């Protein structure tokens, strides 16, 4: 394994000036000419990007040995330099915030590398075990650190709230394990209780209690080499010919507070950015809009903030988002409906995915409008199944056609309802709109998995998994890759 790394590095170091690399001994971070030095008069650093700031201001010792497993993961990254640079660039919108929060907590800045290992800095990430977000919080830990979940929000997906929670958790672990960063990382992965148990076992046997001496799960034993490999390549990038992405040490996003409920697509149009980017920066919002509250918080690219300073900014005042369900009648057309509801033809067409101007009598259209007593407002909401509920009684309660109710929830009319089950209640066009925002992920089937377990894991219906995969055989095999449409955005 060492030979493999040395072969890779020989090619790199020949072009980089034939520097000598020590692969087994303690590692040191060298200061090259292109890394800024400290100004002894002002005690300030100048002309640095985020990587230089990370290296120069990290308080943790760099005395780490590169064992065989660490070298293996280093080689994996070095096989494709461009891919590794893209991998590092996944943190572009979040790394500055993470580093600043670590500084506030007086924690080693290198802990900002953790989300690379956990999720590739992807706030939409969901693991097979149900861990969610950039920091991969499990539900119980998330609740403990006040990462809440509602029909509108999932705070574990929120990159900023989850970062604040993760750093609070890391501070607790760092103190609990005597500021040993490897034990802190192991506890973050395996849990502090298990780590304490293994440390006590070694103490009783008279054995060492450092990370490398503990009997830990394979996943945790791999977690540290993955981390050290990434740390080594980032902290000594010039030695390995690694091209670090251009991420400035300055804010690239800014928080804005908008009165009332806000539609994601409307805001992205106003900012002239892709809705995917707006959802990524605000991944805690899991529906087509923020929650219907007095104000909404959004993070936007900082270069777009000038739009909010303009007096013509339409988001300066509250714009209540209400919807009516209009059943097309004889004589209706898009222009008459737009005039009646004080909206635009193009908006009605976009919301309802209409490709032509023709309407069919009996069709149901979703139309946005302000609150008026004369309009029949139909909210998009959830019904929690209680004792005695049936699909027919629920459909009658909300004045819905049974076929619409089953279609919106991807269930059959003869399906058995479970107590506590959530059913979508609302306009079918909203449902169609929401369905288009779902994110498809790939899931590797594990030993003992079945459709029921997977549907419970990702909070989706069995029918939706079957439909997206076009299953001919419902029997799943370990290692089989299937698609799951999650409600990430």
ZITA-V451603 format. One record per residue. N is the residue number from 1. RES is the residue in three letters. OMEGA is omega in degrees with one decimal (999 if undefined). Layout:
BEGIN
N/RES/OMEGA, N/RES/OMEGA
END
This chain:
BEGIN
1/UNK/177.1, 2/UNK/-179.8, 3/UNK/179.9, 4/UNK/-179.5, 5/UNK/-178.8, 6/UNK/177.2, 7/UNK/178.9, 8/UNK/-175.4, 9/UNK/178.6, 10/UNK/179.6, 11/UNK/-177.9, 12/UNK/-172.7, 13/UNK/175.1, 14/UNK/-179.1, 15/UNK/-177.1, 16/UNK/176.8, 17/UNK/174.7, 18/UNK/175.4, 19/UNK/-178.7, 20/UNK/-179.7, 21/UNK/176.4, 22/UNK/-171.9, 23/UNK/-176.4, 24/UNK/-176.5, 25/UNK/176.9, 26/UNK/-174.9, 27/UNK/175.7, 28/UNK/178.6, 29/UNK/-178.3, 30/UNK/176.0, 31/UNK/-179.8, 32/UNK/-175.7, 33/UNK/-176.0, 34/UNK/176.7, 35/UNK/-175.6, 36/UNK/177.8, 37/UNK/-177.3, 38/UNK/174.8, 39/UNK/-173.8, 40/UNK/179.9, 41/UNK/-175.6, 42/UNK/-178.0, 43/UNK/178.8, 44/UNK/174.3, 45/UNK/-179.3, 46/UNK/172.5, 47/UNK/177.5, 48/UNK/169.7, 49/UNK/-172.6, 50/UNK/-179.5, 51/UNK/177.9, 52/UNK/177.5, 53/UNK/-179.6, 54/UNK/-177.8, 55/UNK/-173.6, 56/UNK/-174.3, 57/UNK/177.4, 58/UNK/-175.7, 59/UNK/-175.8, 60/UNK/176.6, 61/UNK/178.7, 62/UNK/-175.3, 63/UNK/178.2, 64/UNK/175.6, 65/UNK/179.0, 66/UNK/179.8, 67/UNK/-173.8, 68/UNK/-178.6, 69/UNK/177.3, 70/UNK/178.2, 71/UNK/178.9, 72/UNK/-179.0, 73/UNK/174.5, 74/UNK/178.7, 75/UNK/179.1, 76/UNK/178.5, 77/UNK/-175.0, 78/UNK/-179.5, 79/UNK/-178.3, 80/UNK/-175.6, 81/UNK/-179.2, 82/UNK/179.3, 83/UNK/179.8, 84/UNK/177.1, 85/UNK/177.4, 86/UNK/178.3, 87/UNK/179.0, 88/UNK/-177.5, 89/UNK/177.8, 90/UNK/-178.5, 91/UNK/-168.5, 92/UNK/-174.1, 93/UNK/-171.3, 94/UNK/-170.7, 95/UNK/179.9, 96/UNK/179.8, 97/UNK/-178.9, 98/UNK/-179.4, 99/UNK/179.1, 100/UNK/178.2, 101/UNK/176.5, 102/UNK/177.7, 103/UNK/179.1, 104/UNK/-177.4, 105/UNK/-177.7, 106/UNK/177.0, 107/UNK/177.3, 108/UNK/-176.4, 109/UNK/-179.2, 110/UNK/176.6, 111/UNK/175.2, 112/UNK/177.1, 113/UNK/-175.6, 114/UNK/-178.2, 115/UNK/173.2, 116/UNK/-178.4, 117/UNK/-175.4, 118/UNK/-167.2, 119/UNK/-171.3, 120/UNK/-179.2, 121/UNK/-179.7, 122/UNK/-178.3, 123/UNK/179.7, 124/UNK/-172.9, 125/UNK/173.8, 126/UNK/-178.5, 127/UNK/179.0, 128/UNK/-178.4, 129/UNK/178.3, 130/UNK/175.2, 131/UNK/-169.0, 132/UNK/169.1, 133/UNK/-178.3, 134/UNK/-176.0, 135/UNK/175.7, 136/UNK/176.6, 137/UNK/169.1, 138/UNK/-176.0, 139/UNK/-175.2, 140/UNK/179.6, 141/UNK/178.2, 142/UNK/179.4, 143/UNK/-179.6, 144/UNK/179.8, 145/UNK/171.1, 146/UNK/170.4, 147/UNK/-170.7, 148/UNK/178.1, 149/UNK/174.1, 150/UNK/179.2, 151/UNK/-176.8, 152/UNK/-170.5, 153/UNK/167.0, 154/UNK/-173.2, 155/UNK/179.0, 156/UNK/175.1, 157/UNK/-175.8, 158/UNK/-174.4, 159/UNK/-175.9, 160/UNK/177.0, 161/UNK/-179.6, 162/UNK/177.1, 163/UNK/178.6, 164/UNK/178.6, 165/UNK/-178.2, 166/UNK/-178.6, 167/UNK/173.4, 168/UNK/178.4, 169/UNK/179.6, 170/UNK/178.8, 171/UNK/177.4, 172/UNK/-179.5, 173/UNK/-177.6, 174/UNK/178.1, 175/UNK/-177.3, 176/UNK/-178.0, 177/UNK/169.4, 178/UNK/175.4, 179/UNK/173.1, 180/UNK/-171.0, 181/UNK/179.9, 182/UNK/175.9, 183/UNK/176.7, 184/UNK/179.5, 185/UNK/179.3, 186/UNK/179.0, 187/UNK/178.1, 188/UNK/-178.4, 189/UNK/-172.4, 190/UNK/-177.1, 191/UNK/-177.1, 192/UNK/-178.5, 193/UNK/178.7, 194/UNK/-178.7, 195/UNK/176.8, 196/UNK/-179.2, 197/UNK/-178.8, 198/UNK/177.9, 199/UNK/179.2, 200/UNK/177.3, 201/UNK/179.7, 202/UNK/179.1, 203/UNK/179.3, 204/UNK/-179.5, 205/UNK/-179.1, 206/UNK/-178.5, 207/UNK/177.1, 208/UNK/-177.5, 209/UNK/174.4, 210/UNK/-175.7, 211/UNK/-173.2, 212/UNK/-177.9, 213/UNK/-175.1, 214/UNK/176.0, 215/UNK/-174.6, 216/UNK/178.3, 217/UNK/-178.3, 218/UNK/-179.2, 219/UNK/179.9, 220/UNK/178.7, 221/UNK/175.8, 222/UNK/-174.6, 223/UNK/-177.1, 224/UNK/175.7, 225/UNK/176.6, 226/UNK/-179.2, 227/UNK/-177.5, 228/UNK/177.4, 229/UNK/179.6, 230/UNK/179.4, 231/UNK/-179.0, 232/UNK/-177.6, 233/UNK/179.2, 234/UNK/-175.8, 235/UNK/178.9, 236/UNK/-172.6, 237/UNK/-177.7, 238/UNK/178.9, 239/UNK/-175.2, 240/UNK/-179.3, 241/UNK/-179.4, 242/UNK/178.2, 243/UNK/179.8, 244/UNK/-178.3, 245/UNK/-178.3, 246/UNK/176.9, 247/UNK/-176.0, 248/UNK/173.7, 249/UNK/178.4, 250/UNK/-179.3, 251/UNK/174.8, 252/UNK/173.7, 253/UNK/179.2, 254/UNK/-179.3, 255/UNK/174.5, 256/UNK/177.6, 257/UNK/-175.3, 258/UNK/178.8, 259/UNK/172.4, 260/UNK/-178.8, 261/UNK/-174.9, 262/UNK/174.1, 263/UNK/-179.1, 264/UNK/-176.3, 265/UNK/178.5, 266/UNK/179.4, 267/UNK/179.7, 268/UNK/175.9, 269/UNK/179.6, 270/UNK/-179.5, 271/UNK/-176.5, 272/UNK/173.7, 273/UNK/179.3, 274/UNK/178.3, 275/UNK/178.2, 276/UNK/179.4, 277/UNK/179.8, 278/UNK/176.4, 279/UNK/180.0, 280/UNK/-180.0, 281/UNK/-176.7, 282/UNK/-171.9, 283/UNK/177.1, 284/UNK/175.9, 285/UNK/-173.3, 286/UNK/-179.8, 287/UNK/-176.3, 288/UNK/-178.0, 289/UNK/172.6, 290/UNK/-178.8, 291/UNK/179.6, 292/UNK/-179.1, 293/UNK/-176.4, 294/UNK/179.3, 295/UNK/179.5, 296/UNK/177.8, 297/UNK/177.7, 298/UNK/169.5, 299/UNK/-177.8, 300/UNK/174.7, 301/UNK/-172.4, 302/UNK/-179.6, 303/UNK/178.8, 304/UNK/-174.4, 305/UNK/-178.5, 306/UNK/179.7, 307/UNK/-179.7, 308/UNK/178.4, 309/UNK/-179.7, 310/UNK/-178.8, 311/UNK/178.9, 312/UNK/179.4, 313/UNK/-177.9, 314/UNK/-178.2, 315/UNK/178.3, 316/UNK/-178.2, 317/UNK/179.4, 318/UNK/174.5, 319/UNK/-178.5, 320/UNK/178.6, 321/UNK/173.6, 322/UNK/-174.3, 323/UNK/168.9, 324/UNK/175.7, 325/UNK/-176.8, 326/UNK/176.5, 327/UNK/-175.2, 328/UNK/179.3, 329/UNK/178.6, 330/UNK/-179.8, 331/UNK/177.8, 332/UNK/167.9, 333/UNK/-174.7, 334/UNK/-176.7, 335/UNK/178.4, 336/UNK/178.3, 337/UNK/178.9, 338/UNK/179.1, 339/UNK/-177.6, 340/UNK/-174.2, 341/UNK/176.8, 342/UNK/176.9, 343/UNK/-177.4, 344/UNK/179.3, 345/UNK/-176.0, 346/UNK/179.0, 347/UNK/177.7, 348/UNK/-178.8, 349/UNK/-179.0, 350/UNK/-177.1, 351/UNK/-174.9, 352/UNK/177.6, 353/UNK/179.3, 354/UNK/180.0, 355/UNK/178.4, 356/UNK/-179.8, 357/UNK/-176.8, 358/UNK/176.8, 359/UNK/178.5, 360/UNK/179.3, 361/UNK/-179.8, 362/UNK/177.0, 363/UNK/177.2, 364/UNK/179.1, 365/UNK/175.2, 366/UNK/-177.5, 367/UNK/178.1, 368/UNK/178.9, 369/UNK/175.5, 370/UNK/-179.2, 371/UNK/173.7, 372/UNK/-177.7, 373/UNK/-174.4, 374/UNK/-176.9, 375/UNK/179.5, 376/UNK/-176.3, 377/UNK/178.2, 378/UNK/-178.3, 379/UNK/173.6, 380/UNK/-172.7, 381/UNK/-179.3, 382/UNK/172.4, 383/UNK/177.7, 384/UNK/-176.7, 385/UNK/177.3, 386/UNK/-175.6, 387/UNK/178.8, 388/UNK/179.7, 389/UNK/170.2, 390/UNK/178.2, 391/UNK/-178.6, 392/UNK/-180.0, 393/UNK/179.0, 394/UNK/178.9, 395/UNK/179.8, 396/UNK/-179.0, 397/UNK/-177.1, 398/UNK/178.2, 399/UNK/-179.4, 400/UNK/169.9, 401/UNK/-177.9, 402/UNK/179.6, 403/UNK/176.8, 404/UNK/-179.3, 405/UNK/179.9, 406/UNK/179.4, 407/UNK/-179.3, 408/UNK/-176.3, 409/UNK/177.8, 410/UNK/178.3, 411/UNK/177.8, 412/UNK/-177.7, 413/UNK/-178.9, 414/UNK/178.4, 415/UNK/179.2, 416/UNK/178.1, 417/UNK/179.5, 418/UNK/177.1, 419/UNK/-179.2, 420/UNK/179.3, 421/UNK/179.2, 422/UNK/177.1, 423/UNK/176.2, 424/UNK/177.6, 425/UNK/179.5, 426/UNK/-176.4, 427/UNK/-176.0, 428/UNK/177.7, 429/UNK/173.8, 430/UNK/179.7, 431/UNK/179.5, 432/UNK/178.2, 433/UNK/180.0, 434/UNK/-179.5, 435/UNK/-178.4, 436/UNK/-179.6, 437/UNK/-178.7, 438/UNK/-178.5, 439/UNK/-178.7, 440/UNK/176.6, 441/UNK/175.7, 442/UNK/-178.7, 443/UNK/178.5, 444/UNK/-176.7, 445/UNK/179.9, 446/UNK/176.9, 447/UNK/179.2, 448/UNK/179.1, 449/UNK/167.8, 450/UNK/-176.1, 451/UNK/-179.6, 452/UNK/-179.7, 453/UNK/-178.1, 454/UNK/179.0, 455/UNK/177.5, 456/UNK/-177.9, 457/UNK/-175.2, 458/UNK/177.6, 459/UNK/176.3, 460/UNK/180.0, 461/UNK/176.3, 462/UNK/-178.5, 463/UNK/-179.6, 464/UNK/177.3, 465/UNK/-180.0, 466/UNK/-176.6, 467/UNK/-176.0, 468/UNK/-179.3, 469/UNK/-178.3, 470/UNK/-176.4, 471/UNK/170.1, 472/UNK/179.2, 473/UNK/-176.4, 474/UNK/-179.1, 475/UNK/-179.0, 476/UNK/179.7, 477/UNK/177.0, 478/UNK/-178.9, 479/UNK/178.7, 480/UNK/179.4, 481/UNK/178.8, 482/UNK/177.5, 483/UNK/174.6, 484/UNK/177.7, 485/UNK/-177.1, 486/UNK/-179.1, 487/UNK/-180.0, 488/UNK/172.0, 489/UNK/999
END
